[in-house]
Amino acid sequence: MTGAYYAEGALSVRFYDAVTSIDSSIRGDIDFYAGLLGGPGRQVLEIGCGTGRVAIALALRGHSVLGVDLSEPMLKIARAKSRSLTLPPAAGIGFLHQDMLKLDLPMRFDLVLLPYYTFNHLRTAQQRARCLSVVARHLLDGATAVIHTPAPEHLTARRPERQKTIRLAAGLKPDDPTPRLEVTWRASELFEKEQRLTQVVEYELFSADGLSTARSTEELNLWWFADSELTASARKAGLKLERTLTGFLPEGGHERIYVLRKAA
């Protein structure tokens, strides 16, 4: 039986941090976001915060960060991770269970982030335009927003089945057996009319002695869109597209990193 990504009991939730740690598409993203903030003490809103990877890193650098996500199981992990933090003076962190299309907070932020394909969970141009209005509403005048998506041509490229083994913990000695997670991405399926990619992902957890202890088969859906759509919708929302990058590092990649600014 196939379940939803990021749902209660899904291994995509339990091992989100382990799987994202090997994803080259986010390499350098935290340094990039921190560079936009300058010195400490800034107010950051992260929409689609997941288990708090970005939010916690920015809070540890001295910023006050509010993370928002629709997945309560992911937020449980984020909150648990944040409880043991020792933050610099004036820094802070909090997490809110909320729909990004309905978000209406009383505060305004120096930086709003939609990291790691959050924006691609929106199904239609109308939803994406509404989200951009939400982003603009929560920015201070002259402040910046960043949206990270895959390049449309990369998302729509047919992907064959692939598998990855992730070692989850180091043994007491270099040759000790360790628990492992086997992740299998089945061949992707494209739905051109809807501009949707569907990816079935199988997770299987093995103990240190090689026994299978948990399995989860999940379906991930991502929707793609043209650069021109984002530019036009951002303009209507009061945001100017300042630059578009293909990666967080100088060598670039297969990404779209949109840096937008609200008029001063």
N, C-alpha and C positions, 0 to 999 in steps of 0.2 A: 504493500500500500504506500502511495506517495503522499507525503504531507507537505505543509507549507514551510518555506524558509523562515527562520527566526521565530518559530512557534514554540510554545511550552513543550519541553522534552526533546526538542530537536537537537541533534548533535552539532548542527551549524551554529547554535547558540553556545553550547558548552565549550566548543573548540574554536570559536570565532577568532580569538587572539592567535592561536597557533597557526591557523590557516592563513590569516592575513599577514603574518610575519614573514611568509615566503613569497608574497605577491609583489612583484617588481613594479607594478603600476602605482604603488603608493610610496615608493622609495623616495625619501627626501621631502615628503609632504609637510611634516611637522616643522622642520626648519624653515620651509617656505612660508608657512602661515605665521610663524613667530617673527620672521623677517619683516612681514607687513605691519606688525604691531609696534616695532621699535622697542622702547624701554618698557619695563614692567608697569603694572597697574591699569591695564586696559580692560574694557568690558567686551566679552566675546560671547556670541550666541552660536552654538553648533546645532544645526538641524540635521537629524540622522546620526546621532552620536554613538549608537550601538552600545558596545561594552565600555565606552569611555576612553578608548586609546588616545584620541587627539585631545579631548577635553582635559584629561589628567595630565598629559604632557605639557599643555599650555598653562595649566594651573601651577604646576611645579616650576614653571618659568616666571611666576609672579603675577599672573593675570587672574581675573575673576571670570569664570566660565560657567555658562548655563547650557547643559546638554538636553536636547529634546529628541524623543524617539517614540514611534508608535508601538514598538515591541517591548512589552513589560518584562518578558524574560531576559532580554538584553539589558534593560535598565537595572534589573536586580543584580546582575554581575557588576555593572558600572558602579552602583552604590556600594556594593561590598568591597570593591577594589579601592574606592575613595575613602573609606572609613579609617584606614590605617595611615593615610597620608599626613606628612608634616609639611605644610605649605609655607612659603615665604610670607612675610608681613604684607597685608593688604590683598593677598590672593584669596580666592575662594572657588568653590565648585558645588554645583547642584545639578540634579537631573529631574526632568519633568516628562511625564507620560502625556503626549499630546500629538494630535494630527497636524502636520506641517501646513495643511490648507486651512486650518481653523485657528491657528496660533494668533493670539492678540494680547500681548504683554504690555504692561504699563511702562516698561523701561526701554531705552534705546541703547545701541551698542556701537563700539568702535569697529567691530569686525563681525560679519555674519558668514558662517561657513556651511556649505552643503558638500561634505566630503565623500569620497569613495563611492560614487555612483548613486548616491541618495536621490538625485534629480531624475534618474532613469527608472525609478519606481512609479513615476507619474505617467498615467496612461494616455492622456490626450493633450493637445496644444492648449486647450482651455484650462486644464489643471496646472500645466506648467506656467501659463500666464498668471494664474491666480497665486501660485507659489512665489513668483517674482514680485508680485504686489505685497505679499506678506514680508518678503525679505526687505523691500524698500521701506515699508512701514516701521521696521524694527531697527533701521540704521540711523545713526546720527547724520546730520547734514555733512557732506564731504567725506563720509566714511566708506569703507570698502566691503564688498562681498566677493566670495570665491565659490565657484561651482565646479566640481570635478566630475567629469563624465568620460566614458571611453569615446574615442573617435568613432563616428557613425560607421565608417568603412571597416573599422576593426571589429565593432560589435556585430556587423552583418556578415563577416567572413565565416564561412562554414568551418566548424571545428570538429575534428575527429575525436573519438573517445581517447581519454588520457587518464593516467593514474599517478598519484603521488603518495609516497610514504613519509609520514612526519613522526619523528621520534619525540616523545612528549616529556621525557625526563632523563637526566644523566644518571647512570649507575654509580655505585660507590667506587668502582674501578673502571678504567676505559673499556674493558671487555665484558662488563656486566650486561645482561639483557635488560632492555628497557621497554616500557609500554609503547605501543605505536598506534597511529591512526592511519588507516588506508582511505584515501579520498579518490573516488572515481567520478570524473566528469563524463557523462554519456554524450554521444554526438548531439550537438545543438540542433534545434529546429527553429526555422524562421517563418514568421507570418507577415508577409510583405504588406498586406492590406492594413493590418493593425500596427505595423512597424514595431513588432514585438519579437524578442528572442526568448525562447524557452529552453532552459538547461536543467536536466535532471542530474542530481548529484547524489551519489551514494557514499555514506560514511560508515566505516566499520572500525570499532575499537578492539584492540587485542591487548591482553595482559602481557606481562613480562615473560611468562612461560608459553606464550603463543596462542592462548585460548581466546576465541571471540567472545567479548563480554557485552557488546551493545552494537546495534545497527540502526541506521536511519536513512530513508530514501526521501529526498526532498526536491521540490520543484521551484526553481528560481526564474522569475520573469523580469525582463528589462525591456524598456521601450526606448527606441532611438528617435532622433529628430535632427533637423538641419540646423547648421550654424545660423542661417538667416532667420529662422523662427525665433531662436533665443535673442538675437540682436533686436529684432522688431518688438518682441514682447517686453524685453528689458527697457527699451526706450519708452514704451507706453507706461511702464511702471515708474518711470523717473530715474532709471539707472542707465548710465553710459558704459558701454563696453570699452575698457581701456586697452586690454590686450588679451590675446588667446595664446596659450602655450601648449606644447605637445607633450610635456613632461615636467616634473618638478626639478629634475637635474638638467645641467646644461646640454647633455647629449640628446635630450628629448625622448620621445617614445610614441606610443599609440593612444595618447590621451587627448582630451580637450580640457584645459584648465582656463576657465573664463574668469577674468578679474574685472569686476564692475565697480563703479563708484556712483554714489548718490550726490546729486548736485548740492553745492554748498549754499 
